[in-house]
């Protein structure tokens, strides 16, 4: 039997916490957070927090203009702030490449 797989896509500034399972073909939107030990089988919307088994939306993340990361870089560059929800570059993780 042949293994059928799909890539998991993690967009900019998304987090996957320890022990979480993210199923094949799932996209975690920009700024999306998957809580520890969660089981994700469907796409995660941008700027939301999901947790549990099965993972459910806990809340929406609110990002204020001008917030910075610990190293002083802007959390969201000012030129992208107004369009964060629609213009994100995503990063595909190809598990077969490793």
Secondary structure by P-SEA (a helix, b strand, c coil): cbbbbbbbbbcccccccccccccccccccccbbbccbbbbcccccccbbbbcccccccbbbbbcccccccccccccccccccccccbbbbbbbccccc
